[in-house]
Amino acid sequence: MQRVGFLLKVKDDPETIARYKEHHRQVSPDMLDALHRHGWHNYSLFMRPDGLMFGYVEVADSFQASLDGMSHEDANSRWQAMMEPFFESPDGGRPDENMVEIEEVFHLD
Amino acid sequence: MQRVGFLLKVKDDPETIARYKEHHRQVSPDMLDALHRHGWHNYSLFMRPDGLMFGYVEVADSFQASLDGMSHEDANSRWQAMMEPFFESPDGGRPDENMVEIEEVFHLD
């Protein structure tokens, strides 16, 4: 198991943020199932009021393996296409290709 | 159990950041013991290269109860006094009084 922290940035717009949260209250069962099959566990997303997102996830093997596995899932392709307009991504592209992993500097079980 | 995400900001200075990380590789056993006694579990700190810190912790009861419990621990008072100069805190004060909790918008077990 590997713990991963990553950052993303949703556009700082009240309506965009409200719709983003609404989508995340009703993620499709096939998307959740795909995440599990590719080793995403204890996965939480947190949001600062300006749209800065922090993700915490415990992956079975490596973050890259869990991202690669999802990249071939139809449910994820549909989800990422729906999510793309919500995010600030200077170079474009799917949100799951713009997750910036950050360094763990402390851990206590 | 409650999952908590919070933010802190270490000064954006290479030497400060290096020393912060070094301190976190050798936290005193009495500080770690106090955290456990006050319900801090699966606690990780992540850092962006500019010093933005994200904390993830699973607390036994509530974040406030776990913070309040630590506030009476000598080991924590010593630790917070040592940590204070590392942080950007506009209004001064101990770092553990400046943790900004952010909203969980998604969770998958």
Backbone of each chain as ProteinMPNN parsed JSONL, in Angstrom:
{"seq_chain_A": "MQRVGFLLKVKDDPETIARYKEHHRQVSPDMLDALHRHGWHNYSLFMRPDGLMFGYVEVADSFQASLDGMSHEDANSRWQAMMEPFFESPDGGRPDENMVEIEEVFHLD", "coords_chain_A": {"N_chain_A": [[0.847, -1.203, 0.0], [0.469, 2.229, -0.775], [0.512, 5.565, 0.353], [-0.949, 8.471, -1.02], [-0.794, 11.895, -1.795], [-2.336, 14.503, -3.551], [-2.78, 17.386, -5.707], [-5.248, 19.487, -7.222], [-7.001, 21.928, -9.237], [-9.996, 23.442, -9.088], [-12.068, 25.689, -10.919], [-12.399, 28.99, -9.631], [-15.24, 29.759, -8.989], [-18.45, 30.348, -7.889], [-20.765, 28.955, -8.845], [-19.696, 26.945, -10.46], [-18.235, 25.522, -8.535], [-20.288, 24.67, -6.823], [-21.686, 22.947, -8.553], [-19.73, 21.074, -9.092], [-19.436, 19.867, -6.565], [-21.984, 18.754, -6.326], [-22.002, 16.835, -8.413], [-20.156, 15.096, -7.277], [-21.509, 13.998, -5.197], [-22.969, 12.072, -6.334], [-21.618, 9.997, -7.783], [-21.197, 7.705, -10.446], [-22.058, 4.213, -10.111], [-20.488, 2.455, -11.713], [-18.159, 3.873, -12.101], [-17.179, 4.081, -9.477], [-16.803, 1.379, -8.963], [-14.798, 0.78, -10.857], [-12.668, 2.309, -9.836], [-12.171, 0.939, -7.416], [-11.395, -1.579, -8.472], [-8.979, -0.898, -9.587], [-7.363, -0.385, -7.475], [-7.805, 1.865, -5.817], [-8.265, 3.074, -2.659], [-9.778, 4.11, 0.445], [-10.231, 6.804, -0.296], [-10.265, 10.226, -0.449], [-11.512, 13.468, -1.258], [-10.788, 16.826, -0.713], [-11.769, 20.26, -0.443], [-10.688, 23.587, -0.715], [-12.195, 26.826, -0.099], [-11.703, 28.403, -2.412], [-11.508, 26.62, -4.469], [-9.209, 25.081, -4.62], [-8.131, 21.793, -4.617], [-7.51, 18.995, -2.589], [-6.363, 15.741, -2.751], [-6.476, 12.598, -1.13], [-5.333, 9.343, -1.072], [-5.156, 5.794, -0.69], [-3.287, 3.584, -2.358], [-3.134, 0.386, -4.013], [-0.767, -0.55, -5.207], [1.053, 1.314, -6.877], [0.737, 4.884, -7.433], [0.887, 5.582, -10.1], [0.3, 3.14, -11.369], [-2.364, 2.841, -10.565], [-3.534, 5.067, -11.758], [-2.955, 4.516, -14.465], [-4.417, 2.151, -14.831], [-7.058, 3.118, -14.592], [-7.14, 4.703, -16.843], [-7.917, 3.221, -19.008], [-10.559, 2.671, -18.701], [-13.925, 2.846, -19.642], [-15.907, 4.091, -18.11], [-14.428, 5.91, -16.669], [-13.361, 7.525, -18.695], [-15.688, 8.785, -19.588], [-16.36, 10.17, -17.23], [-14.102, 11.849, -16.839], [-14.244, 13.453, -19.116], [-16.591, 14.807, -18.548], [-15.807, 16.191, -16.282], [-13.736, 17.838, -17.094], [-14.284, 20.624, -17.913], [-14.582, 21.849, -15.442], [-12.171, 22.35, -14.283], [-9.147, 24.241, -13.687], [-6.727, 24.024, -15.998], [-3.779, 24.603, -17.201], [-2.542, 23.605, -19.517], [-4.549, 22.255, -20.775], [-6.35, 19.125, -21.285], [-7.243, 15.974, -19.629], [-8.612, 15.943, -16.319], [-7.538, 13.88, -14.688], [-5.056, 13.599, -15.703], [-3.75, 15.704, -14.774], [-3.211, 15.695, -12.116], [-1.3, 16.695, -9.467], [1.163, 15.234, -7.766], [2.108, 15.385, -4.358], [4.689, 15.636, -1.835], [4.972, 13.326, 0.845], [5.704, 14.21, 4.106], [5.562, 13.451, 6.693], [4.378, 10.794, 8.718], [2.114, 9.124, 10.842], [1.013, 6.153, 12.109]], "CA_chain_A": [[0.0, 0.0, 0.0], [1.183, 3.508, -0.784], [-0.33, 6.741, 0.563], [-0.685, 9.491, -2.03], [-1.45, 13.196, -1.709], [-2.203, 15.231, -4.817], [-3.515, 18.642, -5.811], [-5.944, 19.859, -8.452], [-7.596, 23.241, -9.003], [-11.289, 23.746, -9.702], [-12.217, 27.13, -11.159], [-12.893, 29.728, -8.467], [-16.512, 30.341, -9.401], [-19.402, 29.707, -6.971], [-21.667, 28.002, -9.494], [-18.869, 25.794, -10.86], [-17.908, 24.756, -7.322], [-21.523, 24.016, -6.354], [-21.996, 21.83, -9.458], [-18.689, 20.059, -8.863], [-19.792, 19.121, -5.344], [-23.19, 17.985, -6.606], [-21.576, 15.644, -9.173], [-19.411, 14.169, -6.415], [-22.451, 13.309, -4.298], [-23.689, 11.033, -7.095], [-20.706, 9.366, -8.742], [-21.847, 6.486, -10.956], [-21.539, 2.97, -9.526], [-19.427, 1.818, -12.515], [-16.922, 4.621, -11.834], [-16.692, 3.661, -8.145], [-16.337, 0.001, -9.114], [-13.512, 0.813, -11.572], [-11.651, 2.79, -8.879], [-11.822, -0.178, -6.532], [-10.679, -2.624, -9.214], [-7.62, -0.446, -9.882], [-6.568, -0.194, -6.265], [-8.055, 3.128, -5.089], [-8.938, 2.797, -1.391], [-9.782, 5.203, 1.436], [-9.979, 7.936, -1.194], [-11.026, 11.427, -0.093], [-11.196, 14.755, -1.886], [-11.095, 17.992, 0.119], [-11.74, 21.493, -1.232], [-10.613, 24.914, -0.104], [-13.291, 27.607, -0.693], [-11.363, 28.961, -3.73], [-11.456, 25.557, -5.472], [-8.025, 24.209, -4.516], [-8.537, 20.461, -4.182], [-6.482, 18.072, -2.127], [-6.781, 14.341, -2.753], [-5.724, 11.618, -0.338], [-5.767, 7.996, -1.453], [-4.245, 4.694, -0.416], [-3.321, 2.747, -3.561], [-2.676, -0.981, -3.755], [0.603, -0.764, -5.678], [1.628, 2.651, -7.046], [-0.225, 5.848, -7.96], [0.922, 5.491, -11.555], [-0.436, 1.935, -11.773], [-3.8, 3.08, -10.366], [-3.941, 6.008, -12.813], [-2.903, 3.811, -15.747], [-5.551, 1.227, -14.884], [-8.279, 3.885, -14.848], [-7.095, 5.376, -18.146], [-8.536, 2.355, -20.019], [-11.937, 2.387, -18.304], [-14.906, 3.726, -20.285], [-16.598, 4.914, -17.095], [-13.534, 7.008, -16.321], [-13.283, 8.452, -19.84], [-16.898, 9.619, -19.544], [-16.264, 11.035, -16.053], [-13.076, 12.886, -17.043], [-14.764, 14.398, -20.112], [-17.583, 15.643, -17.863], [-15.134, 17.011, -15.269], [-12.697, 18.718, -17.641], [-14.57, 22.076, -17.878], [-14.601, 22.373, -14.077], [-10.819, 22.524, -13.748], [-8.093, 25.076, -14.267], [-5.599, 23.203, -16.441], [-3.103, 25.532, -18.114], [-2.199, 22.968, -20.793], [-5.67, 21.436, -21.214], [-6.223, 17.708, -20.939], [-8.137, 15.402, -18.631], [-8.194, 16.246, -14.937], [-6.706, 12.841, -14.064], [-3.678, 13.73, -16.212], [-3.215, 16.942, -14.206], [-3.07, 15.572, -10.667], [0.086, 16.959, -9.078], [1.467, 14.512, -6.523], [2.986, 16.135, -3.447], [5.549, 14.775, -1.016], [4.616, 13.063, 2.247], [6.87, 14.561, 4.935], [5.365, 12.88, 8.027], [3.253, 9.872, 8.862], [1.929, 8.401, 12.101], [-0.104, 5.194, 12.024]], "C_chain_A": [[0.881, 1.251, 0.0], [0.18, 4.641, -0.554], [0.066, 7.814, -0.447], [-1.455, 10.757, -1.679], [-1.277, 13.909, -3.036], [-3.096, 16.456, -4.805], [-4.125, 18.801, -7.194], [-6.575, 21.225, -8.185], [-8.875, 23.409, -9.819], [-11.399, 25.265, -9.857], [-12.897, 27.817, -9.974], [-14.151, 30.501, -8.858], [-17.599, 29.621, -8.611], [-20.291, 28.664, -7.632], [-20.906, 26.747, -9.921], [-18.592, 24.904, -9.654], [-19.14, 24.012, -6.812], [-21.852, 22.805, -7.233], [-20.977, 20.711, -9.314], [-19.039, 19.198, -7.649], [-21.002, 18.22, -5.591], [-22.851, 16.707, -7.384], [-20.916, 14.621, -8.25], [-20.279, 13.526, -5.34], [-23.149, 12.158, -5.013], [-22.806, 10.459, -8.189], [-21.311, 8.022, -9.158], [-21.217, 5.232, -10.359], [-20.438, 2.33, -10.365], [-18.102, 2.558, -12.367], [-16.33, 4.187, -10.488], [-16.125, 2.241, -8.212], [-14.972, -0.04, -9.807], [-12.394, 1.286, -10.641], [-11.209, 1.65, -7.963], [-10.99, -1.233, -7.246], [-9.243, -2.225, -9.516], [-6.896, 0.065, -8.63], [-6.72, 1.132, -5.548], [-8.861, 2.81, -3.829], [-8.806, 4.0, -0.447], [-9.47, 6.527, 0.745], [-10.886, 9.103, -0.805], [-10.556, 12.613, -0.918], [-11.667, 15.871, -0.963], [-10.965, 19.236, -0.753], [-11.639, 22.737, -0.36], [-11.672, 25.787, -0.776], [-12.99, 28.192, -2.08], [-11.207, 27.878, -4.808], [-10.178, 24.729, -5.457], [-8.463, 22.879, -3.915], [-7.33, 19.685, -3.702], [-7.068, 16.669, -2.125], [-5.865, 13.503, -1.886], [-6.244, 10.246, -0.726], [-4.7, 6.982, -1.069], [-4.368, 3.729, -1.597], [-2.669, 1.397, -3.276], [-1.197, -1.136, -4.088], [1.311, 0.585, -5.789], [0.545, 3.566, -7.613], [-0.287, 5.713, -9.48], [0.137, 4.272, -12.053], [-1.944, 2.151, -11.641], [-4.347, 4.078, -11.384], [-3.986, 5.308, -14.169], [-4.095, 2.867, -15.899], [-6.836, 1.961, -15.228], [-8.31, 4.444, -16.262], [-7.746, 4.527, -19.246], [-10.005, 2.041, -19.716], [-12.908, 3.372, -18.965], [-15.598, 4.65, -19.281], [-15.736, 6.117, -16.731], [-13.398, 8.008, -17.469], [-14.501, 9.373, -19.857], [-16.814, 10.627, -18.395], [-15.268, 12.176, -16.291], [-13.537, 13.916, -18.071], [-15.771, 15.348, -19.472], [-16.905, 16.618, -16.9], [-14.215, 18.082, -15.863], [-13.037, 20.212, -17.56], [-14.563, 22.681, -16.473], [-13.224, 22.827, -13.606], [-10.025, 23.613, -14.466], [-6.977, 24.14, -14.699], [-4.897, 23.968, -17.548], [-2.829, 24.901, -19.485], [-3.341, 22.109, -21.33], [-5.515, 20.003, -20.737], [-7.162, 17.299, -19.826], [-7.65, 15.713, -17.225], [-7.281, 15.162, -14.353], [-5.299, 12.785, -14.663], [-3.019, 14.984, -15.645], [-3.138, 16.909, -12.677], [-1.59, 15.731, -10.303], [0.353, 16.286, -7.739], [2.384, 15.362, -5.655], [3.583, 15.186, -2.417], [4.978, 14.567, 0.386], [5.847, 13.332, 3.1], [6.732, 14.024, 6.358], [4.229, 11.881, 7.957], [3.289, 9.214, 10.23], [0.76, 7.446, 11.911], [-1.063, 5.451, 13.194]], "O_chain_A": [[1.9, 1.312, 0.687], [-0.876, 4.677, -1.187], [1.249, 8.041, -0.702], [-2.627, 10.698, -1.309], [-0.179, 13.918, -3.592], [-4.034, 16.561, -4.014], [-3.592, 18.317, -8.193], [-6.675, 21.64, -7.03], [-8.852, 23.505, -11.046], [-10.888, 26.024, -9.034], [-13.846, 27.29, -9.395], [-14.128, 31.719, -9.032], [-17.667, 28.392, -8.655], [-20.547, 27.608, -7.054], [-21.4, 25.63, -9.768], [-18.701, 23.681, -9.738], [-19.044, 22.851, -6.415], [-22.252, 21.759, -6.723], [-21.325, 19.534, -9.403], [-18.953, 17.971, -7.693], [-21.047, 17.079, -5.131], [-23.349, 15.629, -7.06], [-21.099, 13.416, -8.425], [-19.834, 12.611, -4.647], [-23.841, 11.36, -4.381], [-23.181, 10.432, -9.362], [-21.865, 7.297, -8.332], [-20.009, 5.18, -10.128], [-19.531, 1.716, -9.803], [-17.037, 1.953, -12.492], [-15.126, 3.956, -10.379], [-15.102, 1.939, -7.598], [-14.091, -0.798, -9.401], [-11.296, 0.728, -10.656], [-10.015, 1.429, -7.765], [-10.002, -1.727, -6.702], [-8.38, -3.086, -9.685], [-5.946, 0.843, -8.719], [-5.858, 1.501, -4.75], [-9.995, 2.337, -3.911], [-7.862, 4.786, -0.533], [-8.57, 7.264, 1.147], [-12.112, 8.986, -0.826], [-9.374, 12.747, -1.235], [-12.804, 15.861, -0.49], [-10.159, 19.272, -1.683], [-12.395, 22.916, 0.595], [-12.026, 25.522, -1.924], [-13.916, 28.453, -2.848], [-10.817, 28.182, -5.935], [-10.07, 23.763, -6.213], [-9.082, 22.836, -2.851], [-6.266, 19.711, -4.321], [-8.14, 16.435, -1.565], [-4.645, 13.668, -1.9], [-7.452, 10.008, -0.713], [-3.503, 7.267, -1.116], [-5.422, 3.131, -1.811], [-1.786, 1.275, -2.427], [-0.454, -1.777, -3.344], [2.08, 0.959, -4.903], [-0.434, 3.1, -8.195], [-1.365, 5.727, -10.073], [-0.6, 4.36, -13.036], [-2.715, 1.705, -12.491], [-5.49, 3.954, -11.824], [-4.937, 5.482, -14.931], [-4.707, 2.795, -16.965], [-7.619, 1.494, -16.056], [-9.387, 4.639, -16.826], [-8.091, 5.054, -20.304], [-10.621, 1.231, -20.409], [-12.733, 4.586, -18.859], [-15.841, 5.824, -19.559], [-16.252, 7.214, -16.512], [-13.329, 9.213, -17.232], [-14.384, 10.574, -20.103], [-17.155, 11.798, -18.565], [-15.559, 13.331, -15.981], [-13.262, 15.107, -17.928], [-15.814, 16.534, -19.798], [-17.374, 17.743, -16.721], [-13.944, 19.101, -15.227], [-12.177, 21.006, -17.179], [-14.542, 23.904, -16.331], [-13.111, 23.593, -12.649], [-10.2, 23.869, -15.658], [-6.339, 23.518, -13.85], [-5.355, 23.986, -18.691], [-2.879, 25.592, -20.503], [-3.131, 21.314, -22.246], [-4.666, 19.7, -19.898], [-7.789, 18.131, -19.171], [-6.448, 15.746, -16.96], [-6.352, 15.475, -13.609], [-4.452, 12.023, -14.198], [-1.877, 15.298, -15.982], [-3.017, 17.947, -12.027], [-0.74, 14.98, -10.783], [-0.164, 16.711, -6.705], [3.322, 15.985, -6.153], [3.066, 14.098, -2.163], [4.551, 15.521, 1.036], [6.91, 12.76, 2.86], [7.669, 14.123, 7.15], [3.247, 12.08, 7.241], [4.343, 8.803, 10.716], [-0.351, 7.87, 11.591], [-2.074, 4.762, 13.326]]}, "seq_chain_B": "MQRVGFLLKVKDDPETIARYKEHHRQVSPDMLDALHRHGWHNYSLFMRPDGLMFGYVEVADSFQASLDGMSHEDANSRWQAMMEPFFESPDGGRPDENMVEIEEVFHLD", "coords_chain_B": {"N_chain_B": [[-15.245, 7.66, 14.125], [-13.682, 10.334, 12.389], [-12.799, 11.799, 9.321], [-10.313, 14.191, 8.552], [-9.239, 17.027, 6.773], [-6.717, 19.425, 6.494], [-5.068, 22.657, 6.172], [-1.867, 24.26, 6.193], [0.823, 26.679, 6.231], [4.098, 26.614, 5.489], [7.022, 28.671, 5.568], [8.227, 29.888, 2.441], [11.046, 29.037, 1.838], [14.1, 27.633, 1.047], [15.945, 26.602, 3.008], [14.506, 26.706, 5.394], [12.411, 24.947, 4.757], [13.841, 22.558, 4.375], [14.821, 22.132, 6.972], [12.443, 21.888, 8.38], [11.442, 19.482, 7.316], [13.439, 17.756, 8.228], [13.106, 17.893, 11.036], [10.663, 16.581, 11.149], [11.312, 14.003, 10.564], [12.181, 13.021, 12.887], [10.433, 13.075, 15.151], [9.641, 13.484, 18.578], [9.266, 10.671, 20.8], [7.443, 11.086, 22.955], [5.77, 13.051, 21.972], [4.572, 11.731, 19.791], [3.274, 9.723, 21.193], [1.459, 11.241, 22.701], [-0.169, 12.257, 20.648], [-1.405, 9.881, 19.755], [-2.816, 9.175, 22.111], [-4.708, 11.161, 22.148], [-6.329, 10.592, 20.058], [-5.393, 10.827, 17.387], [-4.998, 9.341, 14.352], [-3.641, 7.432, 11.594], [-2.253, 9.574, 10.36], [-1.091, 11.932, 8.163], [1.233, 14.234, 6.72], [1.587, 16.325, 3.976], [3.587, 18.095, 1.583], [3.693, 20.845, -0.612], [6.079, 22.068, -3.041], [6.435, 24.842, -2.486], [5.945, 25.113, 0.186], [3.31, 24.939, 1.025], [1.227, 23.1, 3.11], [-0.534, 20.082, 3.446], [-2.641, 18.415, 5.606], [-3.769, 15.189, 6.568], [-5.896, 13.363, 8.561], [-7.284, 10.825, 10.658], [-9.538, 11.097, 13.11], [-10.492, 10.153, 16.458], [-12.853, 11.089, 17.644], [-13.729, 14.054, 17.367], [-12.195, 16.664, 15.39], [-11.766, 18.992, 16.836], [-11.834, 18.036, 19.49], [-9.545, 16.435, 19.469], [-7.57, 18.331, 18.987], [-7.933, 19.982, 21.242], [-7.282, 18.196, 23.288], [-4.529, 17.818, 22.827], [-3.644, 20.363, 23.397], [-3.124, 20.595, 26.062], [-0.861, 19.174, 26.576], [2.467, 18.848, 27.567], [4.544, 17.991, 25.884], [3.557, 18.695, 23.415], [3.34, 21.49, 23.66], [6.052, 22.169, 23.758], [6.818, 21.273, 21.214], [5.197, 22.846, 19.484], [6.152, 25.401, 20.06], [8.717, 25.171, 19.047], [8.148, 24.788, 16.37], [6.84, 27.106, 15.565], [8.37, 29.312, 14.347], [8.696, 28.363, 11.773], [6.467, 28.7, 10.272], [4.152, 30.531, 8.17], [2.133, 32.718, 9.671], [-0.275, 34.861, 9.772], [-1.466, 36.172, 11.959], [0.144, 35.486, 14.051], [0.881, 33.175, 16.755], [0.483, 29.686, 17.826], [1.313, 26.983, 15.6], [-0.575, 24.861, 15.681], [-2.864, 26.163, 16.276], [-3.523, 27.355, 14.017], [-4.37, 25.726, 12.018], [-6.186, 25.217, 9.165], [-9.196, 23.912, 8.598], [-10.483, 22.006, 5.887], [-13.13, 21.302, 3.544], [-14.499, 18.054, 3.13], [-15.348, 16.67, 0.073], [-15.792, 14.383, -1.282], [-15.816, 10.869, -0.797], [-14.516, 7.6, -0.912], [-14.64, 4.408, 0.324]], "CA_chain_B": [[-14.077, 8.178, 13.399], [-13.929, 11.424, 11.445], [-11.658, 12.171, 8.48], [-10.089, 15.633, 8.567], [-8.214, 17.616, 5.923], [-6.433, 20.808, 6.906], [-3.952, 23.326, 5.504], [-0.936, 25.109, 6.917], [1.779, 27.207, 5.247], [5.49, 26.812, 5.898], [7.66, 29.744, 4.788], [8.773, 29.432, 1.164], [12.487, 29.276, 1.903], [14.659, 26.274, 0.948], [16.559, 26.118, 4.242], [13.406, 26.48, 6.346], [11.704, 23.73, 4.351], [14.717, 21.408, 4.643], [14.876, 21.907, 8.42], [11.108, 21.402, 8.754], [11.367, 18.05, 6.98], [14.362, 17.04, 9.105], [12.424, 17.759, 12.337], [9.558, 15.61, 11.049], [11.839, 12.631, 10.493], [12.619, 12.617, 14.219], [9.504, 13.596, 16.16], [9.923, 12.818, 19.853], [8.297, 9.613, 21.153], [6.346, 11.554, 23.816], [4.828, 13.767, 21.103], [3.812, 10.707, 19.047], [2.406, 9.06, 22.168], [0.365, 12.166, 23.031], [-1.087, 12.275, 19.495], [-2.216, 8.662, 19.807], [-3.736, 9.216, 23.255], [-5.792, 12.106, 21.874], [-7.176, 10.162, 18.942], [-4.852, 11.097, 16.043], [-4.62, 8.078, 13.702], [-3.407, 7.482, 10.136], [-2.006, 11.012, 10.215], [-0.03, 12.242, 7.196], [1.445, 15.607, 6.271], [2.145, 16.426, 2.62], [4.059, 19.456, 1.33], [3.97, 21.339, -1.963], [7.437, 22.64, -2.994], [6.475, 26.205, -1.942], [5.682, 25.1, 1.622], [1.908, 24.677, 1.384], [1.121, 21.79, 3.75], [-1.842, 19.494, 3.596], [-2.702, 17.359, 6.609], [-4.893, 14.249, 6.549], [-5.886, 12.59, 9.812], [-8.532, 10.204, 11.087], [-9.609, 11.336, 14.553], [-11.391, 9.213, 17.138], [-14.139, 11.708, 17.956], [-13.816, 15.228, 16.505], [-10.911, 17.352, 15.247], [-11.629, 19.925, 17.959], [-11.489, 17.274, 20.701], [-8.147, 16.0, 19.352], [-6.744, 19.537, 19.161], [-8.037, 20.407, 22.643], [-6.509, 17.262, 24.1], [-3.099, 18.105, 22.654], [-3.282, 21.702, 23.885], [-2.7, 20.506, 27.465], [0.287, 18.274, 26.653], [3.756, 19.547, 27.574], [5.32, 17.634, 24.683], [3.033, 19.481, 22.297], [3.713, 22.891, 23.854], [7.454, 22.295, 23.322], [6.86, 21.081, 19.759], [4.595, 24.003, 18.791], [7.072, 26.537, 20.217], [9.828, 24.935, 18.126], [7.633, 24.869, 14.997], [6.225, 28.403, 15.241], [9.103, 30.156, 13.377], [8.706, 27.787, 10.431], [5.185, 28.896, 9.59], [3.519, 31.816, 7.893], [0.862, 32.835, 10.397], [-0.494, 36.317, 9.726], [-1.816, 36.727, 13.264], [0.99, 34.88, 15.074], [0.259, 32.044, 17.459], [1.005, 28.342, 17.604], [0.833, 26.385, 14.348], [-1.771, 24.022, 15.823], [-4.036, 27.041, 16.378], [-3.694, 27.96, 12.692], [-4.727, 24.712, 11.03], [-7.449, 25.586, 8.524], [-9.875, 22.696, 8.144], [-11.172, 22.174, 4.609], [-14.326, 20.452, 3.414], [-14.445, 16.821, 2.336], [-16.424, 16.726, -0.921], [-15.97, 13.029, -1.839], [-15.085, 9.785, -0.131], [-14.759, 6.201, -1.305], [-13.889, 3.476, 1.177]], "C_chain_B": [[-14.497, 9.298, 12.445], [-12.665, 11.695, 10.642], [-11.541, 13.69, 8.443], [-8.998, 15.98, 7.555], [-7.97, 19.035, 6.385], [-5.205, 21.335, 6.188], [-3.143, 24.152, 6.48], [0.049, 25.641, 5.872], [3.139, 27.441, 5.893], [6.09, 27.888, 4.999], [8.355, 29.167, 3.544], [10.253, 29.792, 1.092], [13.165, 27.907, 1.963], [15.246, 25.75, 2.257], [15.494, 25.825, 5.302], [12.691, 25.172, 6.028], [12.544, 22.488, 4.645], [14.746, 21.094, 6.131], [13.522, 21.401, 8.934], [11.0, 19.897, 8.496], [12.25, 17.24, 7.921], [13.722, 16.848, 10.486], [11.35, 16.666, 12.279], [10.016, 14.181, 10.819], [12.217, 12.119, 11.876], [11.745, 13.266, 15.305], [9.687, 12.789, 17.449], [8.841, 11.783, 20.175], [7.171, 10.12, 22.051], [5.324, 12.384, 23.038], [3.956, 12.758, 20.333], [2.829, 9.994, 19.97], [1.203, 9.941, 22.521], [-0.654, 12.214, 21.886], [-1.999, 11.041, 19.534], [-3.244, 8.71, 20.937], [-4.908, 10.154, 23.004], [-6.471, 11.835, 20.529], [-6.69, 10.503, 17.547], [-4.378, 9.771, 15.446], [-4.49, 8.284, 12.186], [-3.187, 8.925, 9.694], [-0.825, 11.236, 9.272], [0.028, 13.736, 6.933], [2.124, 15.57, 4.907], [2.541, 17.886, 2.381], [4.261, 19.723, -0.164], [5.342, 22.016, -1.928], [7.514, 24.061, -2.424], [6.114, 26.261, -0.458], [4.216, 24.954, 2.006], [1.806, 23.249, 1.915], [-0.325, 21.346, 3.761], [-1.763, 18.377, 4.619], [-3.939, 16.509, 6.421], [-4.809, 13.433, 7.822], [-7.268, 12.008, 10.071], [-8.578, 10.318, 12.606], [-10.7, 10.467, 15.175], [-12.788, 9.811, 17.282], [-14.351, 12.91, 17.021], [-12.434, 15.873, 16.449], [-10.701, 18.27, 16.444], [-11.223, 19.193, 19.228], [-10.026, 16.839, 20.654], [-7.182, 17.177, 19.489], [-6.743, 19.981, 20.621], [-7.213, 19.498, 23.544], [-5.027, 17.564, 24.027], [-2.7, 19.424, 23.299], [-2.82, 21.687, 25.335], [-1.464, 19.628, 27.645], [1.603, 19.066, 26.593], [4.56, 19.251, 26.311], [4.857, 18.459, 23.488], [3.378, 20.961, 22.442], [5.15, 23.123, 23.394], [7.545, 22.217, 21.794], [6.33, 22.314, 19.027], [5.505, 25.228, 18.9], [8.24, 26.405, 19.24], [9.387, 25.145, 16.676], [7.206, 26.279, 14.579], [7.019, 29.217, 14.214], [9.1, 29.619, 11.943], [7.5, 28.218, 9.598], [4.88, 30.353, 9.271], [2.222, 31.846, 8.686], [0.614, 34.316, 10.603], [-0.764, 36.915, 11.106], [-0.959, 36.148, 14.381], [0.317, 33.662, 15.681], [0.848, 30.714, 17.042], [0.465, 27.756, 16.296], [-0.447, 25.572, 14.528], [-3.025, 24.848, 16.118], [-4.33, 27.701, 15.032], [-3.982, 26.936, 11.604], [-6.101, 25.054, 10.467], [-8.094, 24.323, 7.965], [-10.579, 22.965, 6.813], [-12.182, 21.045, 4.418], [-14.052, 19.185, 2.606], [-15.626, 16.822, 1.373], [-16.667, 15.367, -1.573], [-15.221, 12.05, -0.964], [-15.518, 8.447, -0.687], [-13.953, 5.309, -0.374], [-13.079, 2.535, 0.286]], "O_chain_B": [[-15.532, 9.214, 11.784], [-11.579, 11.809, 11.211], [-12.543, 14.394, 8.317], [-7.966, 15.313, 7.487], [-8.919, 19.775, 6.643], [-4.4, 20.566, 5.662], [-3.666, 24.675, 7.464], [0.111, 25.123, 4.757], [3.312, 28.334, 6.722], [5.727, 28.012, 3.829], [8.979, 28.107, 3.595], [10.656, 30.716, 0.386], [12.844, 27.101, 2.836], [15.065, 24.578, 2.586], [15.571, 24.824, 6.014], [12.4, 24.383, 6.926], [12.017, 21.479, 5.111], [14.702, 19.927, 6.52], [13.48, 20.566, 9.837], [10.528, 19.14, 9.344], [11.859, 16.16, 8.364], [13.79, 15.754, 11.046], [11.156, 15.922, 13.241], [9.211, 13.25, 10.871], [12.536, 10.941, 12.042], [12.24, 13.906, 16.233], [9.865, 11.572, 17.413], [7.665, 11.98, 19.871], [6.043, 9.64, 21.934], [4.149, 12.42, 23.401], [2.74, 12.927, 20.244], [1.699, 9.697, 19.582], [0.077, 9.456, 22.627], [-1.861, 12.21, 22.127], [-3.213, 11.152, 19.365], [-4.401, 8.334, 20.748], [-5.983, 9.972, 23.577], [-7.099, 12.717, 19.942], [-7.48, 10.477, 16.602], [-3.458, 9.147, 15.974], [-5.12, 9.158, 11.591], [-3.844, 9.424, 8.781], [0.292, 10.792, 9.539], [-0.997, 14.418, 6.924], [3.116, 14.866, 4.715], [1.91, 18.8, 2.911], [4.9, 18.948, -0.875], [5.741, 22.501, -0.87], [8.567, 24.452, -1.921], [5.99, 27.351, 0.1], [3.901, 24.856, 3.192], [2.241, 22.303, 1.259], [-1.229, 22.131, 4.047], [-0.915, 17.492, 4.513], [-5.024, 17.023, 6.149], [-3.759, 12.868, 8.129], [-8.287, 12.618, 9.747], [-7.764, 9.716, 13.306], [-11.681, 10.098, 14.528], [-13.788, 9.125, 17.068], [-15.056, 12.807, 16.017], [-11.605, 15.664, 17.334], [-9.608, 18.331, 17.006], [-10.363, 19.669, 19.969], [-9.338, 16.868, 21.674], [-6.095, 17.027, 20.047], [-5.696, 20.316, 21.175], [-6.528, 19.968, 24.452], [-4.34, 17.565, 25.048], [-1.551, 19.593, 23.706], [-2.199, 22.644, 25.799], [-1.063, 19.369, 28.779], [1.816, 19.857, 25.674], [5.18, 20.145, 25.737], [5.664, 18.869, 22.654], [3.679, 21.621, 21.447], [5.451, 24.119, 22.735], [8.26, 22.997, 21.165], [6.939, 22.774, 18.061], [5.619, 26.004, 17.951], [8.699, 27.397, 18.673], [10.164, 25.626, 15.851], [7.207, 26.61, 13.393], [6.42, 29.767, 13.29], [9.458, 30.336, 11.008], [7.513, 28.114, 8.372], [5.283, 31.27, 9.986], [1.306, 31.075, 8.401], [1.204, 34.948, 11.48], [-0.341, 38.035, 11.392], [-1.302, 36.304, 15.553], [-0.697, 33.182, 15.174], [1.592, 30.608, 16.068], [-0.684, 27.995, 15.926], [-1.312, 25.576, 13.652], [-4.124, 24.299, 16.203], [-5.259, 28.5, 14.911], [-3.856, 27.231, 10.415], [-7.071, 25.168, 11.217], [-7.612, 23.739, 6.994], [-11.195, 24.015, 6.63], [-12.094, 19.988, 5.044], [-13.45, 19.239, 1.534], [-16.774, 16.959, 1.796], [-17.627, 15.202, -2.326], [-14.139, 12.345, -0.455], [-16.702, 8.188, -0.905], [-12.731, 5.433, -0.288], [-12.369, 1.665, 0.79]]}, "name": "protein", "num_of_chains": 2, "seq": "MQRVGFLLKVKDDPETIARYKEHHRQVSPDMLDALHRHGWHNYSLFMRPDGLMFGYVEVADSFQASLDGMSHEDANSRWQAMMEPFFESPDGGRPDENMVEIEEVFHLDMQRVGFLLKVKDDPETIARYKEHHRQVSPDMLDALHRHGWHNYSLFMRPDGLMFGYVEVADSFQASLDGMSHEDANSRWQAMMEPFFESPDGGRPDENMVEIEEVFHLD"}
